Amino acid sequence: MTYTDVHRMFLQACTNHGTLSKEQAYDLLIGIHAQIGNNDTIPREDEVAEVVAAINSRINRFDQKIAYTHYDPTERDFYVFVNLMDSPINRHQNVYTAPELHYFRALLREITVTDDHQLPLIACLNLTNQLADEGTKPVAKARAEQLLTEWEQSGYFLVLENQCYFGPRTIVEFDNYLNTNFADIITRCCLCNVTIFYGVRCANCPQILHRECMKKYLRRLTNCPSCKELWTVKL
């Protein structure tokens, strides 16, 4: 595929937004075609993947990529722009204060160590008190609320029914960070060997798997890939 202004504009939008749902990515591609005067032909939905593949072939030399991921909490697909060269937290040092970054790390830690990788929203806000106990200058709760809203809009977190989850951007962008700092807690889906935070749990054993992985698996087999008992959980 020839690399054109369509690819350049799509990449620019991905770097600006960080995270785009599959639907947003398609709408973006349609808008780009209209902006550059390609009104005669509406791009197909599957052209998004082709555009992303062409972009990745150009930017992978810079340790960057646009990753495609399925997000289990909402059953939606996302494109996430990822810079693999440096720590994601380091890139935020020019945007947020040291206490705000410490609060971000505390959120990562607390959500990681909970069994289901979710934290009540009130507990997220109360982390500001914990930071004060740790000797760190606390973030005001009003500011913490602003930050959570900002980080949710950027795809880092998701607040659903007053529970705070990792967003699709954190799952992709912070994969190395979380695996390095919480290696004894992080688990992998036994079907795809990719880090898993949210998925479906077997009724007969503690195994958790990506919902999409399990759907594909059950097309061929009917037992749990871990305990080998009949799979009974509805997907």
C-alpha positions in Angstrom: 0.0 0.0 0.0 1.4 3.4 -1.0 2.0 5.7 2.0 -0.1 8.8 1.6 -1.5 11.8 3.5 -4.3 9.5 4.7 -1.7 7.5 6.7 0.0 10.6 8.0 -3.2 12.2 9.1 -4.5 9.0 10.7 -1.2 8.6 12.6 -1.3 12.2 13.8 -4.8 11.7 15.1 -3.8 8.5 16.9 -0.8 10.2 18.6 -3.1 13.1 19.6 -5.9 10.9 21.1 -3.9 7.9 22.3 -6.9 5.6 22.2 -9.6 5.3 19.5 -12.5 2.8 19.5 -12.9 0.7 16.4 -15.9 2.8 15.5 -14.0 6.1 16.1 -11.1 4.9 13.9 -13.5 4.1 11.0 -15.2 7.5 11.4 -11.8 9.1 11.5 -10.8 7.4 8.2 -14.0 8.5 6.5 -13.4 12.1 7.7 -9.8 12.1 6.4 -10.9 10.9 3.0 -13.5 13.7 2.9 -11.0 16.3 4.0 -8.5 15.5 1.3 -11.1 15.3 -1.4 -11.7 11.6 -1.7 -15.4 11.9 -1.6 -16.1 9.6 -4.5 -15.4 6.4 -2.6 -16.2 5.8 1.0 -13.5 3.6 2.6 -14.5 0.1 3.7 -14.4 -0.6 7.5 -11.7 -3.2 7.0 -9.5 -0.6 5.4 -8.7 0.7 8.9 -6.6 -2.4 9.6 -4.8 -2.0 6.3 -4.0 1.6 7.0 -2.8 0.7 10.5 -0.6 -2.1 9.1 1.0 0.3 6.6 1.6 2.9 9.4 3.2 0.3 11.7 5.6 -0.8 9.0 6.9 2.8 8.9 7.0 3.5 12.7 8.2 0.2 14.1 11.8 1.3 13.5 11.1 4.1 16.1 9.8 1.5 18.6 6.2 2.8 18.1 3.1 1.0 17.0 -0.7 1.3 16.8 -2.0 -1.8 18.7 -5.4 -3.4 18.2 -6.9 -4.8 21.4 -10.2 -6.2 22.5 -11.4 -4.7 25.8 -13.4 -7.2 27.9 -15.1 -4.9 30.4 -17.1 -3.2 27.6 -16.8 -5.9 24.9 -15.4 -3.3 22.4 -12.3 -3.1 20.2 -9.7 -0.3 20.4 -6.7 1.1 18.6 -4.0 2.3 21.0 -0.9 4.3 20.0 2.1 2.9 21.9 5.7 4.2 22.3 7.8 1.2 23.4 11.1 3.0 23.8 10.6 4.7 27.2 8.5 4.4 30.3 5.0 5.8 29.8 5.3 7.6 33.2 8.4 9.3 32.1 6.6 10.8 29.2 4.1 12.4 31.6 6.7 14.3 33.6 6.2 17.5 31.6 2.4 17.3 31.9 1.8 16.4 35.5 3.3 17.4 38.9 5.3 14.9 40.9 2.4 14.3 43.4 0.0 13.8 40.5 2.4 11.2 38.9 2.7 9.5 42.3 -1.1 9.3 42.5 -1.2 7.8 39.0 1.4 5.1 40.1 -0.7 4.5 43.3 -3.8 3.9 41.1 -1.8 1.4 39.0 -0.6 -0.4 42.0 -3.9 -0.6 43.9 -5.9 -1.8 40.8 -3.2 -4.3 40.0 -3.1 -5.9 43.4 -6.9 -6.3 43.8 -8.3 -9.7 42.8 -10.5 -8.5 40.0 -8.3 -5.5 39.0 -11.0 -3.0 39.8 -11.3 -0.5 42.7 -14.4 1.4 44.0 -14.3 5.0 42.8 -14.4 6.2 46.4 -11.3 4.1 47.2 -9.5 5.7 44.2 -10.2 9.2 45.6 -9.3 8.1 49.2 -5.8 7.2 47.9 -5.0 10.8 48.3 -5.1 10.3 52.1 -2.8 7.3 51.8 -0.2 9.3 49.8 -0.2 11.8 52.7 0.5 8.9 55.1 3.4 7.8 52.9 5.0 11.2 53.3 4.1 12.4 49.8 2.5 15.7 49.2 -1.1 14.7 48.7 -3.3 15.6 45.7 -6.4 17.5 46.7 -9.6 15.3 46.2 -11.1 17.8 43.8 -7.9 17.6 41.7 -8.0 13.8 42.0 -11.5 13.8 40.5 -10.3 16.0 37.6 -7.4 13.7 37.0 -9.5 10.6 36.9 -11.9 12.2 34.4 -8.9 13.3 32.3 -7.2 9.9 32.4 -10.5 8.2 31.6 -10.9 10.4 28.5 -7.4 9.4 27.5 -8.2 5.7 27.8 -6.1 5.0 30.9 -9.0 4.1 33.2 -12.6 3.3 32.9 -15.2 4.1 35.5 -18.2 1.7 35.2 -20.9 1.5 37.9 -18.7 3.3 40.4 -15.8 0.9 39.9 -12.5 2.0 38.4 -10.9 -0.4 35.9 -7.7 -0.2 33.8 -8.6 1.3 30.4 -7.5 -0.2 27.1 -4.6 2.3 26.9 -3.1 1.2 30.2 -3.5 -2.5 29.4 -1.5 -2.0 26.2 0.9 0.8 27.0 1.8 -0.3 30.6 2.1 -4.0 29.8 5.9 -4.0 30.3 5.7 -1.7 33.3 3.2 -3.8 35.2 4.8 -7.1 34.3 8.2 -5.7 35.6 6.9 -4.2 38.8 4.2 -6.7 39.7 5.5 -9.9 38.2 4.2 -12.1 41.1 0.7 -10.8 40.5 0.3 -10.4 36.7 -1.2 -13.5 35.0 -1.4 -14.5 31.4 -4.2 -16.0 29.4 -3.3 -19.7 28.9 -4.7 -19.7 25.4 -2.8 -16.7 23.9 -0.1 -16.1 26.5 -0.9 -12.4 26.7 -1.3 -10.5 30.0 -4.9 -10.7 31.2 -6.7 -8.4 33.6 -10.3 -8.9 32.6 -12.0 -11.9 31.1 -14.1 -14.9 31.9 -13.4 -17.3 34.8 -13.9 -21.0 34.8 -16.7 -22.2 37.2 -14.6 -25.1 38.4 -11.1 -23.6 38.8 -9.4 -20.2 39.2 -8.4 -20.0 35.6 -9.3 -16.7 33.8 -9.2 -16.3 30.1 -9.8 -13.6 27.5 -13.4 -13.9 26.4 -12.6 -13.8 22.7 -9.9 -16.5 23.2 -12.4 -18.7 24.9 -15.0 -18.2 22.2 -12.6 -19.4 19.6 -11.5 -22.3 21.8 -15.1 -23.5 22.3 -15.6 -23.8 18.6 -13.4 -26.9 18.8 -13.6 -28.1 22.4 -16.0 -28.0 25.3 -13.8 -28.4 28.3 -11.8 -25.8 30.3 -8.2 -25.7 28.9 -6.9 -25.7 32.5 -8.9 -28.1 34.6 -10.4 -30.0 31.7 -13.8 -30.0 33.3 -16.9 -29.2 31.1 -17.0 -25.4 30.4 -20.4 -24.1 31.7 -19.9 -20.4 32.0 -21.9 -18.3 29.5 -19.9 -16.1 27.2 
